[in-house]
């Protein structure tokens, strides 16, 4: 399984999950290691499952409103508790 260094902030999590250059590079590496299409899909689906907190932060950043201090209100993150 992949690991994340402590020096990588949440921006790298967003990049890993959404940047097409990062995704294409990972696909190329997985194909070079002999992984098939289903294995590659599973790798990326597992990444989303493992990184639900990162995905939650991305969704809050994209769709959440910011208050005067620049923080995302707790109500924008309320869907996390429902899961």
OpenMM code with the backbone's topology and positions (N, CA, C; nanometers):
from openmm import Vec3, app, unit

residues = "UNK UNK UNK UNK UNK UNK UNK UNK UNK UNK UNK UNK UNK UNK UNK UNK UNK UNK UNK UNK UNK UNK UNK UNK UNK UNK UNK UNK UNK UNK UNK UNK UNK UNK UNK UNK UNK UNK UNK UNK UNK UNK UNK UNK UNK UNK UNK UNK UNK UNK UNK UNK UNK UNK UNK UNK UNK UNK UNK UNK UNK UNK UNK UNK UNK UNK UNK UNK UNK UNK UNK UNK UNK UNK UNK UNK UNK UNK UNK UNK UNK UNK UNK".split()
positions = [
    Vec3(0.0848, -0.1184, 0.0000),
    Vec3(0.0000, 0.0000, 0.0000),
    Vec3(0.0887, 0.1238, 0.0000),
    Vec3(0.0399, 0.2318, -0.0509),
    Vec3(0.1193, 0.3534, -0.0588),
    Vec3(0.1236, 0.4235, 0.0765),
    Vec3(0.2257, 0.5012, 0.0967),
    Vec3(0.2382, 0.5785, 0.2197),
    Vec3(0.2544, 0.7245, 0.1839),
    Vec3(0.2232, 0.8093, 0.2791),
    Vec3(0.2353, 0.9529, 0.2583),
    Vec3(0.3350, 1.0061, 0.3591),
    Vec3(0.4311, 1.0837, 0.3131),
    Vec3(0.5274, 1.1414, 0.4054),
    Vec3(0.4608, 1.2521, 0.4852),
    Vec3(0.5065, 1.2731, 0.6091),
    Vec3(0.4461, 1.3788, 0.6913),
    Vec3(0.4627, 1.5177, 0.6320),
    Vec3(0.5578, 1.5350, 0.5409),
    Vec3(0.5811, 1.6669, 0.4817),
    Vec3(0.4777, 1.7021, 0.3755),
    Vec3(0.3997, 1.6039, 0.3293),
    Vec3(0.3016, 1.6313, 0.2244),
    Vec3(0.1730, 1.6857, 0.2842),
    Vec3(0.1324, 1.8075, 0.2477),
    Vec3(0.0075, 1.8637, 0.2996),
    Vec3(-0.1137, 1.8102, 0.2239),
    Vec3(-0.2322, 1.8601, 0.2595),
    Vec3(-0.3558, 1.8150, 0.1957),
    Vec3(-0.3570, 1.8443, 0.0462),
    Vec3(-0.2830, 1.9432, 0.0014),
    Vec3(-0.2787, 1.9739, -0.1420),
    Vec3(-0.2263, 1.8544, -0.2208),
    Vec3(-0.1292, 1.7808, -0.1641),
    Vec3(-0.0779, 1.6644, -0.2352),
    Vec3(-0.1822, 1.5544, -0.2406),
    Vec3(-0.2685, 1.5458, -0.1387),
    Vec3(-0.3767, 1.4478, -0.1413),
    Vec3(-0.4727, 1.4807, -0.2538),
    Vec3(-0.5053, 1.6093, -0.2689),
    Vec3(-0.5934, 1.6509, -0.3780),
    Vec3(-0.5292, 1.6176, -0.5116),
    Vec3(-0.4016, 1.6456, -0.5243),
    Vec3(-0.3315, 1.6185, -0.6490),
    Vec3(-0.3319, 1.4697, -0.6805),
    Vec3(-0.3068, 1.3889, -0.5791),
    Vec3(-0.3018, 1.2448, -0.6013),
    Vec3(-0.4372, 1.1905, -0.6466),
    Vec3(-0.5451, 1.2486, -0.5984),
    Vec3(-0.6784, 1.1991, -0.6313),
    Vec3(-0.7381, 1.2605, -0.7574),
    Vec3(-0.6914, 1.3781, -0.7983),
    Vec3(-0.7594, 1.4482, -0.9071),
    Vec3(-0.6702, 1.4938, -1.0222),
    Vec3(-0.5406, 1.5012, -1.0043),
    Vec3(-0.4537, 1.5535, -1.1103),
    Vec3(-0.4310, 1.4469, -1.2175),
    Vec3(-0.4700, 1.4783, -1.3409),
    Vec3(-0.4611, 1.3773, -1.4469),
    Vec3(-0.3176, 1.3383, -1.4787),
    Vec3(-0.2198, 1.4270, -1.4541),
    Vec3(-0.0795, 1.3917, -1.4770),
    Vec3(-0.0333, 1.2881, -1.3748),
    Vec3(-0.0696, 1.3080, -1.2476),
    Vec3(-0.0348, 1.2106, -1.1438),
    Vec3(-0.1012, 1.0764, -1.1711),
    Vec3(-0.2282, 1.0811, -1.2090),
    Vec3(-0.3020, 0.9571, -1.2358),
    Vec3(-0.2406, 0.8840, -1.3552),
    Vec3(-0.2091, 0.9564, -1.4619),
    Vec3(-0.1488, 0.8940, -1.5804),
    Vec3(-0.0136, 0.8316, -1.5469),
    Vec3(0.0649, 0.8992, -1.4639),
    Vec3(0.1951, 0.8446, -1.4246),
    Vec3(0.1781, 0.7165, -1.3436),
    Vec3(0.0808, 0.7147, -1.2525),
    Vec3(0.0560, 0.5938, -1.1730),
    Vec3(0.0066, 0.4798, -1.2609),
    Vec3(-0.0803, 0.5101, -1.3553),
    Vec3(-0.1295, 0.4066, -1.4471),
    Vec3(-0.0130, 0.3488, -1.5268),
    Vec3(0.0757, 0.4344, -1.5752),
    Vec3(0.1915, 0.3867, -1.6515),
    Vec3(0.2789, 0.2951, -1.5663),
    Vec3(0.3006, 0.3327, -1.4404),
    Vec3(0.3812, 0.2485, -1.3515),
    Vec3(0.3125, 0.1151, -1.3237),
    Vec3(0.1816, 0.1190, -1.3008),
    Vec3(0.1085, -0.0048, -1.2751),
    Vec3(0.1099, -0.0960, -1.3978),
    Vec3(0.0925, -0.0386, -1.5161),
    Vec3(0.0976, -0.1197, -1.6391),
    Vec3(0.2371, -0.1780, -1.6595),
    Vec3(0.3404, -0.0990, -1.6291),
    Vec3(0.4777, -0.1482, -1.6422),
    Vec3(0.5039, -0.2649, -1.5474),
    Vec3(0.4346, -0.2658, -1.4337),
    Vec3(0.4479, -0.3764, -1.3381),
    Vec3(0.3615, -0.4959, -1.3762),
    Vec3(0.2873, -0.4860, -1.4875),
    Vec3(0.2079, -0.5971, -1.5356),
    Vec3(0.0650, -0.6017, -1.4861),
    Vec3(0.0161, -0.4945, -1.4266),
    Vec3(-0.1219, -0.4914, -1.3781),
    Vec3(-0.2187, -0.4708, -1.4946),
    Vec3(-0.3325, -0.5395, -1.4876),
    Vec3(-0.4362, -0.5245, -1.5888),
    Vec3(-0.5306, -0.4110, -1.5534),
    Vec3(-0.6289, -0.3885, -1.6417),
    Vec3(-0.7210, -0.2759, -1.6235),
    Vec3(-0.8013, -0.2870, -1.4940),
    Vec3(-0.8522, -0.4068, -1.4630),
    Vec3(-0.9303, -0.4225, -1.3400),
    Vec3(-0.8464, -0.3962, -1.2158),
    Vec3(-0.7227, -0.4392, -1.2189),
    Vec3(-0.6319, -0.4151, -1.1069),
    Vec3(-0.6051, -0.2655, -1.0895),
    Vec3(-0.5914, -0.1956, -1.2003),
    Vec3(-0.5679, -0.0507, -1.1948),
    Vec3(-0.6907, 0.0207, -1.1395),
    Vec3(-0.8105, -0.0185, -1.1855),
    Vec3(-0.9332, 0.0409, -1.1315),
    Vec3(-0.9414, 0.0182, -0.9813),
    Vec3(-0.9098, -0.1035, -0.9387),
    Vec3(-0.9168, -0.1338, -0.7952),
    Vec3(-0.8190, -0.0464, -0.7166),
    Vec3(-0.6995, -0.0266, -0.7708),
    Vec3(-0.6003, 0.0578, -0.7046),
    Vec3(-0.6570, 0.1977, -0.6792),
    Vec3(-0.7185, 0.2565, -0.7811),
    Vec3(-0.7710, 0.3920, -0.7649),
    Vec3(-0.8962, 0.3955, -0.6783),
    Vec3(-0.9815, 0.2957, -0.6866),
    Vec3(-1.0978, 0.2900, -0.5976),
    Vec3(-1.0532, 0.2752, -0.4529),
    Vec3(-0.9522, 0.1913, -0.4290),
    Vec3(-0.8976, 0.1778, -0.2938),
    Vec3(-0.8398, 0.3099, -0.2457),
    Vec3(-0.7780, 0.3849, -0.3357),
    Vec3(-0.7227, 0.5155, -0.2974),
    Vec3(-0.8320, 0.6088, -0.2491),
    Vec3(-0.9472, 0.6093, -0.3174),
    Vec3(-1.0569, 0.6946, -0.2740),
    Vec3(-1.1141, 0.6475, -0.1415),
    Vec3(-1.1230, 0.5169, -0.1216),
    Vec3(-1.1759, 0.4649, 0.0045),
    Vec3(-1.0819, 0.4994, 0.1188),
    Vec3(-0.9527, 0.4816, 0.0971),
    Vec3(-0.8548, 0.5092, 0.2017),
    Vec3(-0.8486, 0.6584, 0.2323),
    Vec3(-0.8665, 0.7416, 0.1315),
    Vec3(-0.8501, 0.8853, 0.1480),
    Vec3(-0.9837, 0.9588, 0.1590),
    Vec3(-1.0796, 0.9007, 0.2309),
    Vec3(-1.2089, 0.9672, 0.2458),
    Vec3(-1.1949, 1.1024, 0.3152),
    Vec3(-1.1032, 1.1126, 0.4108),
    Vec3(-1.0824, 1.2420, 0.4754),
    Vec3(-1.0306, 1.3443, 0.3753),
    Vec3(-0.9378, 1.3023, 0.2898),
    Vec3(-0.8867, 1.3939, 0.1876),
    Vec3(-0.9978, 1.4317, 0.0909),
    Vec3(-1.0775, 1.3330, 0.0512),
    Vec3(-1.1885, 1.3610, -0.0392),
    Vec3(-1.2883, 1.4559, 0.0258),
    Vec3(-1.3117, 1.4381, 0.1554),
    Vec3(-1.4011, 1.5265, 0.2288),
    Vec3(-1.3487, 1.6702, 0.2283),
    Vec3(-1.2184, 1.6860, 0.2480),
    Vec3(-1.1588, 1.8201, 0.2452),
    Vec3(-1.1701, 1.8823, 0.1063),
    Vec3(-1.1481, 1.8012, 0.0039),
    Vec3(-1.1593, 1.8513, -0.1330),
    Vec3(-1.3016, 1.8972, -0.1614),
    Vec3(-1.3997, 1.8147, -0.1236),
    Vec3(-1.5397, 1.8498, -0.1479),
    Vec3(-1.5782, 1.9761, -0.0710),
    Vec3(-1.5318, 1.9874, 0.0533),
    Vec3(-1.5620, 2.1072, 0.1314),
    Vec3(-1.4994, 2.2301, 0.0671),
    Vec3(-1.3777, 2.2129, 0.0148),
    Vec3(-1.3114, 2.3260, -0.0501),
    Vec3(-1.3839, 2.3656, -0.1786),
    Vec3(-1.4285, 2.2670, -0.2540),
    Vec3(-1.4945, 2.2963, -0.3808),
    Vec3(-1.6358, 2.3490, -0.3634),
    Vec3(-1.7109, 2.2918, -0.2679),
    Vec3(-1.8530, 2.3230, -0.2572),
    Vec3(-1.8925, 2.3920, -0.1273),
    Vec3(-1.8031, 2.3912, -0.0284),
    Vec3(-1.8349, 2.4535, 0.0997),
    Vec3(-1.8155, 2.6035, 0.0937),
    Vec3(-1.8903, 2.6715, 0.1763),
    Vec3(-1.8742, 2.8169, 0.1852),
    Vec3(-1.7731, 2.8481, 0.2944),
    Vec3(-1.7009, 2.9526, 0.2765),
    Vec3(-1.6032, 2.9969, 0.3757),
    Vec3(-1.6658, 3.1060, 0.4617),
    Vec3(-1.6309, 3.1052, 0.5910),
    Vec3(-1.6790, 3.2133, 0.6765),
    Vec3(-1.5781, 3.3283, 0.6716),
    Vec3(-1.5980, 3.4299, 0.7528),
    Vec3(-1.5134, 3.5499, 0.7486),
    Vec3(-1.3673, 3.5187, 0.7785),
    Vec3(-1.3420, 3.4172, 0.8610),
    Vec3(-1.2041, 3.3832, 0.8958),
    Vec3(-1.1365, 3.2977, 0.7889),
    Vec3(-1.2113, 3.2542, 0.6882),
    Vec3(-1.1544, 3.1700, 0.5841),
    Vec3(-1.1692, 3.0217, 0.6111),
    Vec3(-1.2288, 2.9863, 0.7247),
    Vec3(-1.2479, 2.8457, 0.7596),
    Vec3(-1.3785, 2.7945, 0.7002),
    Vec3(-1.3818, 2.6663, 0.6719),
    Vec3(-1.5048, 2.6044, 0.6227),
    Vec3(-1.5950, 2.5761, 0.7413),
    Vec3(-1.7198, 2.6214, 0.7387),
    Vec3(-1.8095, 2.5976, 0.8510),
    Vec3(-1.8345, 2.4487, 0.8721),
    Vec3(-1.8609, 2.4125, 0.9964),
    Vec3(-1.8849, 2.2724, 1.0299),
    Vec3(-2.0040, 2.2168, 0.9529),
    Vec3(-2.1027, 2.2994, 0.9221),
    Vec3(-2.2205, 2.2529, 0.8488),
    Vec3(-2.1834, 2.2010, 0.7106),
    Vec3(-2.0792, 2.2560, 0.6509),
    Vec3(-2.0366, 2.2102, 0.5189),
    Vec3(-1.9753, 2.0715, 0.5258),
    Vec3(-1.9289, 2.0333, 0.6444),
    Vec3(-1.8686, 1.9023, 0.6623),
    Vec3(-1.9654, 1.8036, 0.7258),
    Vec3(-2.0914, 1.8412, 0.7420),
    Vec3(-2.1893, 1.7586, 0.8114),
    Vec3(-2.2154, 1.6241, 0.7484),
    Vec3(-2.1961, 1.6121, 0.6174),
    Vec3(-2.2230, 1.4846, 0.5524),
    Vec3(-2.1284, 1.3755, 0.5997),
    Vec3(-2.0132, 1.4109, 0.6557),
    Vec3(-1.9181, 1.3109, 0.7041),
    Vec3(-1.9757, 1.2326, 0.8205),
    Vec3(-2.0495, 1.2995, 0.9092),
    Vec3(-2.1055, 1.2309, 1.0244),
    Vec3(-2.2189, 1.1379, 0.9840),
    Vec3(-2.2852, 1.1684, 0.8736),
    Vec3(-2.3980, 1.0863, 0.8294),
    Vec3(-2.3521, 0.9512, 0.7754),
    Vec3(-2.2287, 0.9430, 0.7321),
    Vec3(-2.1780, 0.8181, 0.6721),
    Vec3(-2.1480, 0.7129, 0.7757),
] * unit.nanometer
topology = app.Topology()
chain = topology.addChain("A")
for resn in residues:
    res = topology.addResidue(resn, chain)
    for name in ("N", "CA", "C"):
        topology.addAtom(name, app.Element.getBySymbol(name[0]), res)
